[in-house]
């Protein structure tokens, strides 16, 4: 099992044709460094595909997810990066409105 202590979301889209090295270069460019046990999330322009790069302390893992219908709920502010909680990450990968979840699953924004 891959240990993940923090999940980071990059708002700017990523070309889904990029491989591990190019995705790692994007992580370093956007976040400054790839920290051990951190996951970095990117979506394509249409927000129907996502790539997750995880640095496990030894190497990097790259995974992809595609929604068959709909799209991922992605922030509109193209200059930001966000840290997500585990419940927010779980909702995001299902295509649910993760931004409405607080730390304990409490709805805070309507």
Residue pairs with C-beta under 8 A, 6 or more apart in sequence:
2 54
2 56
2 61
3 37
3 56
4 37
4 38
4 39
4 54
5 37
5 38
6 35
6 37
6 38
6 39
6 83
7 38
7 39
7 41
7 83
7 84
7 85
7 86
7 88
7 89
8 31
8 38
8 39
8 40
8 41
8 81
8 82
8 83
8 84
9 41
9 75
9 81
9 82
9 83
9 84
9 92
10 26
10 27
10 30
10 31
10 40
10 41
10 42
10 81
11 74
11 75
11 77
11 78
11 79
11 80
11 81
11 82
12 30
12 42
12 78
13 42
13 43
13 44
13 45
13 47
14 23
14 26
14 42
14 43
14 44
14 51
15 44
16 44
16 49
16 51
16 64
18 26
18 51
19 62
20 53
20 60
20 62
23 42
23 51
23 53
23 62
24 34
24 53
24 60
26 42
27 34
27 40
27 53
28 34
30 40
30 81
31 40
31 81
34 40
34 53
34 55
34 60
35 55
36 55
36 56
36 57
37 54
37 55
37 56
37 57
38 54
38 55
39 52
39 53
39 54
39 89
40 52
40 53
40 54
41 50
41 51
41 52
41 84
41 89
41 92
42 50
42 51
42 52
42 53
43 49
43 50
43 51
43 72
43 74
44 50
46 71
47 71
47 72
47 73
47 74
48 66
48 67
48 70
48 71
48 72
49 64
49 65
49 66
49 67
50 64
50 65
50 66
50 72
50 93
51 62
51 63
51 64
51 65
52 61
52 62
52 63
52 64
52 65
53 60
53 61
53 62
54 60
54 61
54 62
54 63
65 93
67 95
70 95
71 95
72 92
72 93
72 95
73 92
73 95
73 96
73 97
73 98
73 99
75 82
75 99
84 92
84 98
85 101
85 103
87 98
87 101
87 103
87 105
88 98
88 99
88 101
89 98
90 98
91 97
91 98
91 101
92 98
99 109
100 107
100 108
100 109
100 110
101 107
102 108
